[in-house]
Amino acid sequence: MATDGYHREKFSSAISCLVSSADLRTRLEHAFTSLVTVRPENFSDEALGTRFAELYERVTAKDAQVEHEGKIRSTLRQMSDDEAERVAQEIVDINTQLLLQANPNLFG
């Protein structure tokens, strides 16, 4: 399905954003900038779409508190380090599932 390829492309971009020397919250903000056009209802795997929807809700849960901040930045700023790490891990896990759906023998 064409949207699966689109999702793999967007999550690949998000993973690339997670690999830098910037602090974790900045990396997560950039990763989610890569994912803003991904729509949970377009996943061919409904459970994976639900996981992404829940993750996106987690990183947009807080309203901006300063001008030009935006929900993602505000939410990430207010997260604990542990929660930010869990968000990053969920991006990696969803990406892995997308890759495995495309190629079940990818990891052996």
Gaussian input, Z-matrix of N, CA and C with variables (Angstrom, degrees):
# hf/3-21g

backbone

0 1
 N
 C     1     B1
 C     2     B2     1     A1
 N     3     B3     2     A2     1     D1
 C     4     B4     3     A3     2     D2
 C     5     B5     4     A4     3     D3
 N     6     B6     5     A5     4     D4
 C     7     B7     6     A6     5     D5
 C     8     B8     7     A7     6     D6
 N     9     B9     8     A8     7     D7
 C    10    B10     9     A9     8     D8
 C    11    B11    10    A10     9     D9
 N    12    B12    11    A11    10    D10
 C    13    B13    12    A12    11    D11
 C    14    B14    13    A13    12    D12
 N    15    B15    14    A14    13    D13
 C    16    B16    15    A15    14    D14
 C    17    B17    16    A16    15    D15
 N    18    B18    17    A17    16    D16
 C    19    B19    18    A18    17    D17
 C    20    B20    19    A19    18    D18
 N    21    B21    20    A20    19    D19
 C    22    B22    21    A21    20    D20
 C    23    B23    22    A22    21    D21
 N    24    B24    23    A23    22    D22
 C    25    B25    24    A24    23    D23
 C    26    B26    25    A25    24    D24
 N    27    B27    26    A26    25    D25
 C    28    B28    27    A27    26    D26
 C    29    B29    28    A28    27    D27
 N    30    B30    29    A29    28    D28
 C    31    B31    30    A30    29    D29
 C    32    B32    31    A31    30    D30
 N    33    B33    32    A32    31    D31
 C    34    B34    33    A33    32    D32
 C    35    B35    34    A34    33    D33
 N    36    B36    35    A35    34    D34
 C    37    B37    36    A36    35    D35
 C    38    B38    37    A37    36    D36
 N    39    B39    38    A38    37    D37
 C    40    B40    39    A39    38    D38
 C    41    B41    40    A40    39    D39
 N    42    B42    41    A41    40    D40
 C    43    B43    42    A42    41    D41
 C    44    B44    43    A43    42    D42
 N    45    B45    44    A44    43    D43
 C    46    B46    45    A45    44    D44
 C    47    B47    46    A46    45    D45
 N    48    B48    47    A47    46    D46
 C    49    B49    48    A48    47    D47
 C    50    B50    49    A49    48    D48
 N    51    B51    50    A50    49    D49
 C    52    B52    51    A51    50    D50
 C    53    B53    52    A52    51    D51
 N    54    B54    53    A53    52    D52
 C    55    B55    54    A54    53    D53
 C    56    B56    55    A55    54    D54
 N    57    B57    56    A56    55    D55
 C    58    B58    57    A57    56    D56
 C    59    B59    58    A58    57    D57
 N    60    B60    59    A59    58    D58
 C    61    B61    60    A60    59    D59
 C    62    B62    61    A61    60    D60
 N    63    B63    62    A62    61    D61
 C    64    B64    63    A63    62    D62
 C    65    B65    64    A64    63    D63
 N    66    B66    65    A65    64    D64
 C    67    B67    66    A66    65    D65
 C    68    B68    67    A67    66    D66
 N    69    B69    68    A68    67    D67
 C    70    B70    69    A69    68    D68
 C    71    B71    70    A70    69    D69
 N    72    B72    71    A71    70    D70
 C    73    B73    72    A72    71    D71
 C    74    B74    73    A73    72    D72
 N    75    B75    74    A74    73    D73
 C    76    B76    75    A75    74    D74
 C    77    B77    76    A76    75    D75
 N    78    B78    77    A77    76    D76
 C    79    B79    78    A78    77    D77
 C    80    B80    79    A79    78    D78
 N    81    B81    80    A80    79    D79
 C    82    B82    81    A81    80    D80
 C    83    B83    82    A82    81    D81
 N    84    B84    83    A83    82    D82
 C    85    B85    84    A84    83    D83
 C    86    B86    85    A85    84    D84
 N    87    B87    86    A86    85    D85
 C    88    B88    87    A87    86    D86
 C    89    B89    88    A88    87    D87
 N    90    B90    89    A89    88    D88
 C    91    B91    90    A90    89    D89
 C    92    B92    91    A91    90    D90
 N    93    B93    92    A92    91    D91
 C    94    B94    93    A93    92    D92
 C    95    B95    94    A94    93    D93
 N    96    B96    95    A95    94    D94
 C    97    B97    96    A96    95    D95
 C    98    B98    97    A97    96    D96
 N    99    B99    98    A98    97    D97
 C   100   B100    99    A99    98    D98
 C   101   B101   100   A100    99    D99
 N   102   B102   101   A101   100   D100
 C   103   B103   102   A102   101   D101
 C   104   B104   103   A103   102   D102
 N   105   B105   104   A104   103   D103
 C   106   B106   105   A105   104   D104
 C   107   B107   106   A106   105   D105
 N   108   B108   107   A107   106   D106
 C   109   B109   108   A108   107   D107
 C   110   B110   109   A109   108   D108
 N   111   B111   110   A110   109   D109
 C   112   B112   111   A111   110   D110
 C   113   B113   112   A112   111   D111
 N   114   B114   113   A113   112   D112
 C   115   B115   114   A114   113   D113
 C   116   B116   115   A115   114   D114
 N   117   B117   116   A116   115   D115
 C   118   B118   117   A117   116   D116
 C   119   B119   118   A118   117   D117
 N   120   B120   119   A119   118   D118
 C   121   B121   120   A120   119   D119
 C   122   B122   121   A121   120   D120
 N   123   B123   122   A122   121   D121
 C   124   B124   123   A123   122   D122
 C   125   B125   124   A124   123   D123
 N   126   B126   125   A125   124   D124
 C   127   B127   126   A126   125   D125
 C   128   B128   127   A127   126   D126
 N   129   B129   128   A128   127   D127
 C   130   B130   129   A129   128   D128
 C   131   B131   130   A130   129   D129
 N   132   B132   131   A131   130   D130
 C   133   B133   132   A132   131   D131
 C   134   B134   133   A133   132   D132
 N   135   B135   134   A134   133   D133
 C   136   B136   135   A135   134   D134
 C   137   B137   136   A136   135   D135
 N   138   B138   137   A137   136   D136
 C   139   B139   138   A138   137   D137
 C   140   B140   139   A139   138   D138
 N   141   B141   140   A140   139   D139
 C   142   B142   141   A141   140   D140
 C   143   B143   142   A142   141   D141
 N   144   B144   143   A143   142   D142
 C   145   B145   144   A144   143   D143
 C   146   B146   145   A145   144   D144
 N   147   B147   146   A146   145   D145
 C   148   B148   147   A147   146   D146
 C   149   B149   148   A148   147   D147
 N   150   B150   149   A149   148   D148
 C   151   B151   150   A150   149   D149
 C   152   B152   151   A151   150   D150
 N   153   B153   152   A152   151   D151
 C   154   B154   153   A153   152   D152
 C   155   B155   154   A154   153   D153
 N   156   B156   155   A155   154   D154
 C   157   B157   156   A156   155   D155
 C   158   B158   157   A157   156   D156
 N   159   B159   158   A158   157   D157
 C   160   B160   159   A159   158   D158
 C   161   B161   160   A160   159   D159
 N   162   B162   161   A161   160   D160
 C   163   B163   162   A162   161   D161
 C   164   B164   163   A163   162   D162
 N   165   B165   164   A164   163   D163
 C   166   B166   165   A165   164   D164
 C   167   B167   166   A166   165   D165
 N   168   B168   167   A167   166   D166
 C   169   B169   168   A168   167   D167
 C   170   B170   169   A169   168   D168
 N   171   B171   170   A170   169   D169
 C   172   B172   171   A171   170   D170
 C   173   B173   172   A172   171   D171
 N   174   B174   173   A173   172   D172
 C   175   B175   174   A174   173   D173
 C   176   B176   175   A175   174   D174
 N   177   B177   176   A176   175   D175
 C   178   B178   177   A177   176   D176
 C   179   B179   178   A178   177   D177
 N   180   B180   179   A179   178   D178
 C   181   B181   180   A180   179   D179
 C   182   B182   181   A181   180   D180
 N   183   B183   182   A182   181   D181
 C   184   B184   183   A183   182   D182
 C   185   B185   184   A184   183   D183
 N   186   B186   185   A185   184   D184
 C   187   B187   186   A186   185   D185
 C   188   B188   187   A187   186   D186
 N   189   B189   188   A188   187   D187
 C   190   B190   189   A189   188   D188
 C   191   B191   190   A190   189   D189
 N   192   B192   191   A191   190   D190
 C   193   B193   192   A192   191   D191
 C   194   B194   193   A193   192   D192
 N   195   B195   194   A194   193   D193
 C   196   B196   195   A195   194   D194
 C   197   B197   196   A196   195   D195
 N   198   B198   197   A197   196   D196
 C   199   B199   198   A198   197   D197
 C   200   B200   199   A199   198   D198
 N   201   B201   200   A200   199   D199
 C   202   B202   201   A201   200   D200
 C   203   B203   202   A202   201   D201
 N   204   B204   203   A203   202   D202
 C   205   B205   204   A204   203   D203
 C   206   B206   205   A205   204   D204
 N   207   B207   206   A206   205   D205
 C   208   B208   207   A207   206   D206
 C   209   B209   208   A208   207   D207
 N   210   B210   209   A209   208   D208
 C   211   B211   210   A210   209   D209
 C   212   B212   211   A211   210   D210
 N   213   B213   212   A212   211   D211
 C   214   B214   213   A213   212   D212
 C   215   B215   214   A214   213   D213
 N   216   B216   215   A215   214   D214
 C   217   B217   216   A216   215   D215
 C   218   B218   217   A217   216   D216
 N   219   B219   218   A218   217   D217
 C   220   B220   219   A219   218   D218
 C   221   B221   220   A220   219   D219
 N   222   B222   221   A221   220   D220
 C   223   B223   222   A222   221   D221
 C   224   B224   223   A223   222   D222
 N   225   B225   224   A224   223   D223
 C   226   B226   225   A225   224   D224
 C   227   B227   226   A226   225   D225
 N   228   B228   227   A227   226   D226
 C   229   B229   228   A228   227   D227
 C   230   B230   229   A229   228   D228
 N   231   B231   230   A230   229   D229
 C   232   B232   231   A231   230   D230
 C   233   B233   232   A232   231   D231
 N   234   B234   233   A233   232   D232
 C   235   B235   234   A234   233   D233
 C   236   B236   235   A235   234   D234
 N   237   B237   236   A236   235   D235
 C   238   B238   237   A237   236   D236
 C   239   B239   238   A238   237   D237
 N   240   B240   239   A239   238   D238
 C   241   B241   240   A240   239   D239
 C   242   B242   241   A241   240   D240
 N   243   B243   242   A242   241   D241
 C   244   B244   243   A243   242   D242
 C   245   B245   244   A244   243   D243
 N   246   B246   245   A245   244   D244
 C   247   B247   246   A246   245   D245
 C   248   B248   247   A247   246   D246
 N   249   B249   248   A248   247   D247
 C   250   B250   249   A249   248   D248
 C   251   B251   250   A250   249   D249
 N   252   B252   251   A251   250   D250
 C   253   B253   252   A252   251   D251
 C   254   B254   253   A253   252   D252
 N   255   B255   254   A254   253   D253
 C   256   B256   255   A255   254   D254
 C   257   B257   256   A256   255   D255
 N   258   B258   257   A257   256   D256
 C   259   B259   258   A258   257   D257
 C   260   B260   259   A259   258   D258
 N   261   B261   260   A260   259   D259
 C   262   B262   261   A261   260   D260
 C   263   B263   262   A262   261   D261
 N   264   B264   263   A263   262   D262
 C   265   B265   264   A264   263   D263
 C   266   B266   265   A265   264   D264
 N   267   B267   266   A266   265   D265
 C   268   B268   267   A267   266   D266
 C   269   B269   268   A268   267   D267
 N   270   B270   269   A269   268   D268
 C   271   B271   270   A270   269   D269
 C   272   B272   271   A271   270   D270
 N   273   B273   272   A272   271   D271
 C   274   B274   273   A273   272   D272
 C   275   B275   274   A274   273   D273
 N   276   B276   275   A275   274   D274
 C   277   B277   276   A276   275   D275
 C   278   B278   277   A277   276   D276
 N   279   B279   278   A278   277   D277
 C   280   B280   279   A279   278   D278
 C   281   B281   280   A280   279   D279
 N   282   B282   281   A281   280   D280
 C   283   B283   282   A282   281   D281
 C   284   B284   283   A283   282   D282
 N   285   B285   284   A284   283   D283
 C   286   B286   285   A285   284   D284
 C   287   B287   286   A286   285   D285
 N   288   B288   287   A287   286   D286
 C   289   B289   288   A288   287   D287
 C   290   B290   289   A289   288   D288
 N   291   B291   290   A290   289   D289
 C   292   B292   291   A291   290   D290
 C   293   B293   292   A292   291   D291
 N   294   B294   293   A293   292   D292
 C   295   B295   294   A294   293   D293
 C   296   B296   295   A295   294   D294
 N   297   B297   296   A296   295   D295
 C   298   B298   297   A297   296   D296
 C   299   B299   298   A298   297   D297
 N   300   B300   299   A299   298   D298
 C   301   B301   300   A300   299   D299
 C   302   B302   301   A301   300   D300
 N   303   B303   302   A302   301   D301
 C   304   B304   303   A303   302   D302
 C   305   B305   304   A304   303   D303
 N   306   B306   305   A305   304   D304
 C   307   B307   306   A306   305   D305
 C   308   B308   307   A307   306   D306
 N   309   B309   308   A308   307   D307
 C   310   B310   309   A309   308   D308
 C   311   B311   310   A310   309   D309
 N   312   B312   311   A311   310   D310
 C   313   B313   312   A312   311   D311
 C   314   B314   313   A313   312   D312
 N   315   B315   314   A314   313   D313
 C   316   B316   315   A315   314   D314
 C   317   B317   316   A316   315   D315
 N   318   B318   317   A317   316   D316
 C   319   B319   318   A318   317   D317
 C   320   B320   319   A319   318   D318
 N   321   B321   320   A320   319   D319
 C   322   B322   321   A321   320   D320
 C   323   B323   322   A322   321   D321

   B1=1.4541
   B2=1.5312
   B3=1.3026
   B4=1.4598
   B5=1.5252
   B6=1.3257
   B7=1.4636
   B8=1.5197
   B9=1.3300
   B10=1.4604
   B11=1.5265
   B12=1.3195
   B13=1.4582
   B14=1.5221
   B15=1.3192
   B16=1.4667
   B17=1.5269
   B18=1.3239
   B19=1.4671
   B20=1.5268
   B21=1.3268
   B22=1.4734
   B23=1.5217
   B24=1.3204
   B25=1.4714
   B26=1.5288
   B27=1.3249
   B28=1.4671
   B29=1.5202
   B30=1.3310
   B31=1.4617
   B32=1.5219
   B33=1.3061
   B34=1.4654
   B35=1.5240
   B36=1.3132
   B37=1.4655
   B38=1.5315
   B39=1.3190
   B40=1.4694
   B41=1.5272
   B42=1.3200
   B43=1.4671
   B44=1.5212
   B45=1.3162
   B46=1.4677
   B47=1.5245
   B48=1.3216
   B49=1.4745
   B50=1.5230
   B51=1.3267
   B52=1.4624
   B53=1.5204
   B54=1.3261
   B55=1.4648
   B56=1.5248
   B57=1.3160
   B58=1.4623
   B59=1.5227
   B60=1.3107
   B61=1.4652
   B62=1.5263
   B63=1.3353
   B64=1.4688
   B65=1.5291
   B66=1.3310
   B67=1.4619
   B68=1.5339
   B69=1.3178
   B70=1.4581
   B71=1.5259
   B72=1.3086
   B73=1.4674
   B74=1.5387
   B75=1.3131
   B76=1.4652
   B77=1.5232
   B78=1.3250
   B79=1.4656
   B80=1.5227
   B81=1.3364
   B82=1.4624
   B83=1.5268
   B84=1.3095
   B85=1.4650
   B86=1.5254
   B87=1.3114
   B88=1.4624
   B89=1.5261
   B90=1.3315
   B91=1.4672
   B92=1.5250
   B93=1.3292
   B94=1.4614
   B95=1.5177
   B96=1.3109
   B97=1.4601
   B98=1.5302
   B99=1.3334
   B100=1.4631
   B101=1.5222
   B102=1.3183
   B103=1.4639
   B104=1.5271
   B105=1.3260
   B106=1.4661
   B107=1.5322
   B108=1.2982
   B109=1.4657
   B110=1.5329
   B111=1.3203
   B112=1.4657
   B113=1.5295
   B114=1.3100
   B115=1.4600
   B116=1.5300
   B117=1.3357
   B118=1.4656
   B119=1.5263
   B120=1.3235
   B121=1.4695
   B122=1.5250
   B123=1.3190
   B124=1.4659
   B125=1.5238
   B126=1.3273
   B127=1.4629
   B128=1.5213
   B129=1.3104
   B130=1.4659
   B131=1.5306
   B132=1.3187
   B133=1.4612
   B134=1.5293
   B135=1.3219
   B136=1.4643
   B137=1.5309
   B138=1.3245
   B139=1.4703
   B140=1.5251
   B141=1.3106
   B142=1.4589
   B143=1.5297
   B144=1.3140
   B145=1.4603
   B146=1.5262
   B147=1.3282
   B148=1.4630
   B149=1.5212
   B150=1.3164
   B151=1.4728
   B152=1.5214
   B153=1.3348
   B154=1.4579
   B155=1.5317
   B156=1.3177
   B157=1.4704
   B158=1.5263
   B159=1.3174
   B160=1.4697
   B161=1.5229
   B162=1.3117
   B163=1.4681
   B164=1.5264
   B165=1.3301
   B166=1.4682
   B167=1.5271
   B168=1.3218
   B169=1.4700
   B170=1.5208
   B171=1.3264
   B172=1.4763
   B173=1.5161
   B174=1.3249
   B175=1.4665
   B176=1.5277
   B177=1.3109
   B178=1.4675
   B179=1.5271
   B180=1.3118
   B181=1.4672
   B182=1.5310
   B183=1.3145
   B184=1.4726
   B185=1.5161
   B186=1.3111
   B187=1.4610
   B188=1.5266
   B189=1.3049
   B190=1.4682
   B191=1.5233
   B192=1.3150
   B193=1.4647
   B194=1.5221
   B195=1.3092
   B196=1.4625
   B197=1.5236
   B198=1.3115
   B199=1.4577
   B200=1.5323
   B201=1.3041
   B202=1.4741
   B203=1.5312
   B204=1.3177
   B205=1.4669
   B206=1.5232
   B207=1.2946
   B208=1.4541
   B209=1.5148
   B210=1.3236
   B211=1.4674
   B212=1.5306
   B213=1.3160
   B214=1.4703
   B215=1.5206
   B216=1.3052
   B217=1.4643
   B218=1.5273
   B219=1.3148
   B220=1.4631
   B221=1.5250
   B222=1.3200
   B223=1.4642
   B224=1.5190
   B225=1.3224
   B226=1.4609
   B227=1.5254
   B228=1.3070
   B229=1.4687
   B230=1.5287
   B231=1.3234
   B232=1.4570
   B233=1.5330
   B234=1.3165
   B235=1.4675
   B236=1.5150
   B237=1.3170
   B238=1.4624
   B239=1.5296
   B240=1.3054
   B241=1.4707
   B242=1.5238
   B243=1.3319
   B244=1.4649
   B245=1.5250
   B246=1.3323
   B247=1.4626
   B248=1.5209
   B249=1.3196
   B250=1.4654
   B251=1.5325
   B252=1.3132
   B253=1.4652
   B254=1.5294
   B255=1.3335
   B256=1.4628
   B257=1.5330
   B258=1.3155
   B259=1.4702
   B260=1.5259
   B261=1.3210
   B262=1.4694
   B263=1.5249
   B264=1.3158
   B265=1.4660
   B266=1.5239
   B267=1.3188
   B268=1.4559
   B269=1.5275
   B270=1.3162
   B271=1.4704
   B272=1.5225
   B273=1.3233
   B274=1.4681
   B275=1.5297
   B276=1.3324
   B277=1.4663
   B278=1.5288
   B279=1.3228
   B280=1.4735
   B281=1.5244
   B282=1.3155
   B283=1.4590
   B284=1.5276
   B285=1.3085
   B286=1.4687
   B287=1.5231
   B288=1.3257
   B289=1.4640
   B290=1.5314
   B291=1.3242
   B292=1.4653
   B293=1.5316
   B294=1.3203
   B295=1.4631
   B296=1.5257
   B297=1.3305
   B298=1.4681
   B299=1.5205
   B300=1.3228
   B301=1.4636
   B302=1.5239
   B303=1.3252
   B304=1.4603
   B305=1.5231
   B306=1.3248
   B307=1.4570
   B308=1.5281
   B309=1.3331
   B310=1.4696
   B311=1.5306
   B312=1.3200
   B313=1.4676
   B314=1.5173
   B315=1.3121
   B316=1.4623
   B317=1.5212
   B318=1.3064
   B319=1.4698
   B320=1.5132
   B321=1.2976
   B322=1.4489
   B323=1.4573
   A1=108.82
   A2=115.80
   A3=121.63
   A4=112.49
   A5=118.12
   A6=118.92
   A7=111.37
   A8=117.72
   A9=119.59
   A10=110.50
   A11=116.71
   A12=120.28
   A13=111.33
   A14=115.88
   A15=120.92
   A16=110.67
   A17=116.30
   A18=120.20
   A19=110.95
   A20=116.66
   A21=119.19
   A22=110.68
   A23=116.55
   A24=120.32
   A25=111.26
   A26=116.98
   A27=121.09
   A28=111.40
   A29=117.78
   A30=120.01
   A31=111.32
   A32=117.59
   A33=120.27
   A34=109.98
   A35=115.96
   A36=120.79
   A37=110.57
   A38=116.77
   A39=120.67
   A40=110.80
   A41=116.80
   A42=120.95
   A43=109.80
   A44=117.00
   A45=120.61
   A46=111.08
   A47=116.22
   A48=120.19
   A49=112.24
   A50=116.12
   A51=119.79
   A52=112.58
   A53=116.60
   A54=121.05
   A55=108.60
   A56=115.54
   A57=120.97
   A58=108.49
   A59=115.55
   A60=119.40
   A61=112.10
   A62=118.17
   A63=121.12
   A64=109.80
   A65=115.88
   A66=118.53
   A67=108.86
   A68=116.29
   A69=121.77
   A70=112.44
   A71=117.79
   A72=119.24
   A73=111.66
   A74=116.67
   A75=120.08
   A76=109.94
   A77=117.06
   A78=120.61
   A79=110.62
   A80=116.76
   A81=120.14
   A82=111.51
   A83=116.61
   A84=119.82
   A85=110.43
   A86=116.94
   A87=120.51
   A88=110.97
   A89=116.57
   A90=120.23
   A91=110.28
   A92=116.99
   A93=119.39
   A94=112.66
   A95=117.47
   A96=120.04
   A97=109.16
   A98=116.42
   A99=121.08
   A100=112.32
   A101=116.55
   A102=120.64
   A103=114.50
   A104=118.45
   A105=119.70
   A106=113.77
   A107=118.46
   A108=119.86
   A109=113.06
   A110=116.93
   A111=121.08
   A112=108.16
   A113=116.34
   A114=121.99
   A115=109.13
   A116=116.84
   A117=120.48
   A118=113.51
   A119=117.04
   A120=120.24
   A121=112.45
   A122=118.08
   A123=120.97
   A124=114.05
   A125=118.10
   A126=120.39
   A127=108.60
   A128=117.77
   A129=119.76
   A130=110.29
   A131=116.85
   A132=122.94
   A133=107.56
   A134=116.25
   A135=120.99
   A136=112.24
   A137=117.19
   A138=120.32
   A139=111.02
   A140=117.32
   A141=121.27
   A142=110.64
   A143=116.42
   A144=120.81
   A145=111.23
   A146=116.24
   A147=120.99
   A148=110.60
   A149=117.16
   A150=120.47
   A151=110.69
   A152=116.19
   A153=119.35
   A154=110.57
   A155=117.31
   A156=120.65
   A157=110.52
   A158=116.66
   A159=120.85
   A160=110.86
   A161=117.00
   A162=121.01
   A163=110.31
   A164=116.25
   A165=119.99
   A166=110.60
   A167=116.40
   A168=120.03
   A169=111.04
   A170=116.35
   A171=120.26
   A172=111.95
   A173=118.05
   A174=119.96
   A175=113.40
   A176=116.34
   A177=120.41
   A178=110.72
   A179=117.08
   A180=121.73
   A181=113.77
   A182=117.86
   A183=121.23
   A184=110.68
   A185=115.44
   A186=120.09
   A187=109.99
   A188=115.24
   A189=121.16
   A190=109.17
   A191=115.16
   A192=120.71
   A193=112.11
   A194=116.03
   A195=121.04
   A196=107.63
   A197=116.20
   A198=121.72
   A199=111.13
   A200=116.59
   A201=125.03
   A202=113.13
   A203=117.22
   A204=118.96
   A205=111.73
   A206=119.54
   A207=122.80
   A208=112.06
   A209=114.79
   A210=120.85
   A211=113.24
   A212=116.85
   A213=119.37
   A214=110.00
   A215=117.21
   A216=120.56
   A217=111.13
   A218=117.21
   A219=121.31
   A220=110.87
   A221=116.27
   A222=120.44
   A223=110.87
   A224=117.23
   A225=119.97
   A226=111.50
   A227=116.53
   A228=120.49
   A229=111.12
   A230=116.45
   A231=121.08
   A232=113.38
   A233=117.81
   A234=122.07
   A235=111.26
   A236=114.89
   A237=119.61
   A238=108.57
   A239=116.19
   A240=120.28
   A241=110.64
   A242=116.60
   A243=120.10
   A244=111.66
   A245=116.87
   A246=120.16
   A247=110.40
   A248=118.22
   A249=121.35
   A250=110.43
   A251=117.00
   A252=120.68
   A253=110.63
   A254=117.59
   A255=120.81
   A256=111.07
   A257=116.70
   A258=120.58
   A259=109.77
   A260=116.86
   A261=120.40
   A262=110.56
   A263=116.77
   A264=120.49
   A265=111.24
   A266=117.61
   A267=120.33
   A268=111.16
   A269=117.73
   A270=120.19
   A271=109.44
   A272=116.47
   A273=121.15
   A274=110.07
   A275=117.17
   A276=120.57
   A277=112.35
   A278=117.12
   A279=119.96
   A280=109.46
   A281=117.13
   A282=120.65
   A283=110.86
   A284=116.54
   A285=120.60
   A286=110.75
   A287=117.51
   A288=120.72
   A289=111.51
   A290=116.62
   A291=119.80
   A292=111.11
   A293=116.24
   A294=120.52
   A295=111.45
   A296=116.56
   A297=120.40
   A298=112.14
   A299=117.27
   A300=119.65
   A301=110.66
   A302=115.98
   A303=120.23
   A304=112.09
   A305=115.70
   A306=121.13
   A307=108.83
   A308=117.83
   A309=121.38
   A310=114.31
   A311=117.40
   A312=120.48
   A313=112.74
   A314=116.77
   A315=121.90
   A316=112.68
   A317=117.30
   A318=120.45
   A319=112.73
   A320=116.36
   A321=120.05
   A322=116.60
   D1=137.92
   D2=-175.77
   D3=-60.51
   D4=-37.89
   D5=-178.43
   D6=-67.66
   D7=-28.37
   D8=176.83
   D9=-62.44
   D10=-42.21
   D11=177.11
   D12=-64.07
   D13=-39.13
   D14=176.82
   D15=-62.38
   D16=-44.15
   D17=179.18
   D18=-64.06
   D19=-42.19
   D20=177.46
   D21=-60.84
   D22=-41.27
   D23=178.72
   D24=-62.41
   D25=-45.76
   D26=-178.49
   D27=-66.63
   D28=-41.22
   D29=178.78
   D30=-70.64
   D31=-32.58
   D32=174.65
   D33=-62.17
   D34=-42.49
   D35=176.75
   D36=-62.98
   D37=-41.56
   D38=178.66
   D39=-62.91
   D40=-41.05
   D41=178.26
   D42=-62.12
   D43=-41.98
   D44=178.01
   D45=-59.77
   D46=-36.45
   D47=178.18
   D48=-67.20
   D49=-28.59
   D50=-179.56
   D51=-74.78
   D52=-14.85
   D53=-176.67
   D54=-104.25
   D55=87.87
   D56=175.70
   D57=-159.12
   D58=178.33
   D59=-179.42
   D60=-90.38
   D61=-0.04
   D62=178.74
   D63=-68.69
   D64=162.47
   D65=177.78
   D66=-66.31
   D67=159.17
   D68=-172.35
   D69=-58.74
   D70=-41.98
   D71=-177.66
   D72=-64.94
   D73=-37.35
   D74=176.24
   D75=-65.84
   D76=-42.34
   D77=178.51
   D78=-62.57
   D79=-41.61
   D80=178.38
   D81=-65.23
   D82=-41.12
   D83=177.82
   D84=-59.24
   D85=-44.60
   D86=178.68
   D87=-65.95
   D88=-39.00
   D89=178.25
   D90=-60.92
   D91=-44.58
   D92=-178.99
   D93=-72.39
   D94=-24.38
   D95=171.82
   D96=-62.68
   D97=-35.39
   D98=176.83
   D99=-69.69
   D100=-22.65
   D101=-173.04
   D102=-103.64
   D103=0.62
   D104=-173.72
   D105=-63.16
   D106=-23.46
   D107=179.87
   D108=-91.83
   D109=-2.47
   D110=178.54
   D111=-77.18
   D112=130.38
   D113=-179.52
   D114=-111.69
   D115=121.93
   D116=-178.17
   D117=-54.61
   D118=-35.91
   D119=-177.31
   D120=-70.75
   D121=-10.73
   D122=179.77
   D123=-94.02
   D124=-1.54
   D125=175.62
   D126=-69.92
   D127=136.16
   D128=176.28
   D129=-70.16
   D130=-27.53
   D131=175.71
   D132=-96.60
   D133=106.00
   D134=-174.98
   D135=-58.60
   D136=-38.79
   D137=-179.83
   D138=-63.63
   D139=-38.33
   D140=178.31
   D141=-68.57
   D142=-38.16
   D143=175.18
   D144=-62.17
   D145=-39.75
   D146=177.72
   D147=-65.47
   D148=-42.07
   D149=177.62
   D150=-59.70
   D151=-43.88
   D152=179.72
   D153=-65.65
   D154=-42.47
   D155=179.31
   D156=-59.21
   D157=-43.86
   D158=178.86
   D159=-64.82
   D160=-40.38
   D161=178.44
   D162=-64.14
   D163=-45.14
   D164=-179.25
   D165=-63.27
   D166=-38.52
   D167=176.25
   D168=-61.85
   D169=-38.89
   D170=179.17
   D171=-62.65
   D172=-36.23
   D173=-176.23
   D174=-93.56
   D175=3.27
   D176=175.37
   D177=-126.16
   D178=22.99
   D179=-172.84
   D180=-75.63
   D181=-24.24
   D182=-174.59
   D183=-108.41
   D184=134.55
   D185=174.80
   D186=-71.27
   D187=153.91
   D188=177.33
   D189=-59.76
   D190=140.51
   D191=179.64
   D192=-109.87
   D193=-15.15
   D194=176.48
   D195=-130.27
   D196=156.75
   D197=-177.40
   D198=-59.46
   D199=136.03
   D200=176.75
   D201=67.32
   D202=18.29
   D203=-178.19
   D204=-81.18
   D205=-48.64
   D206=-176.87
   D207=84.06
   D208=157.22
   D209=-175.89
   D210=-66.12
   D211=-41.64
   D212=-177.60
   D213=-62.68
   D214=-51.62
   D215=-179.05
   D216=-61.61
   D217=-42.72
   D218=179.78
   D219=-61.94
   D220=-47.01
   D221=-179.29
   D222=-63.70
   D223=-46.72
   D224=-179.58
   D225=-62.68
   D226=-38.65
   D227=179.84
   D228=-61.96
   D229=-33.65
   D230=-176.59
   D231=-90.15
   D232=-3.15
   D233=179.45
   D234=-78.91
   D235=150.68
   D236=171.37
   D237=-73.10
   D238=162.15
   D239=176.54
   D240=-59.09
   D241=-41.20
   D242=-179.88
   D243=-62.43
   D244=-43.03
   D245=179.30
   D246=-65.19
   D247=-41.65
   D248=177.94
   D249=-61.00
   D250=-40.26
   D251=177.65
   D252=-64.52
   D253=-39.68
   D254=178.15
   D255=-64.93
   D256=-37.30
   D257=176.96
   D258=-63.08
   D259=-46.53
   D260=178.66
   D261=-60.65
   D262=-42.45
   D263=179.82
   D264=-64.05
   D265=-37.05
   D266=178.67
   D267=-66.33
   D268=-37.07
   D269=174.82
   D270=-59.96
   D271=-46.54
   D272=179.84
   D273=-62.08
   D274=-43.53
   D275=-178.51
   D276=-64.68
   D277=-43.18
   D278=178.44
   D279=-64.33
   D280=-42.19
   D281=177.29
   D282=-58.87
   D283=-45.16
   D284=179.28
   D285=-59.97
   D286=-43.63
   D287=179.13
   D288=-63.20
   D289=-40.57
   D290=177.07
   D291=-61.49
   D292=-42.36
   D293=178.73
   D294=-65.48
   D295=-40.77
   D296=179.76
   D297=-67.84
   D298=-33.99
   D299=177.01
   D300=-65.29
   D301=-35.93
   D302=179.66
   D303=-74.37
   D304=-32.50
   D305=-177.36
   D306=-147.13
   D307=89.37
   D308=-175.68
   D309=-58.55
   D310=-22.32
   D311=-178.74
   D312=-96.82
   D313=13.27
   D314=-173.95
   D315=-56.00
   D316=-43.01
   D317=-176.22
   D318=-105.45
   D319=24.40
   D320=173.10
   D321=105.90

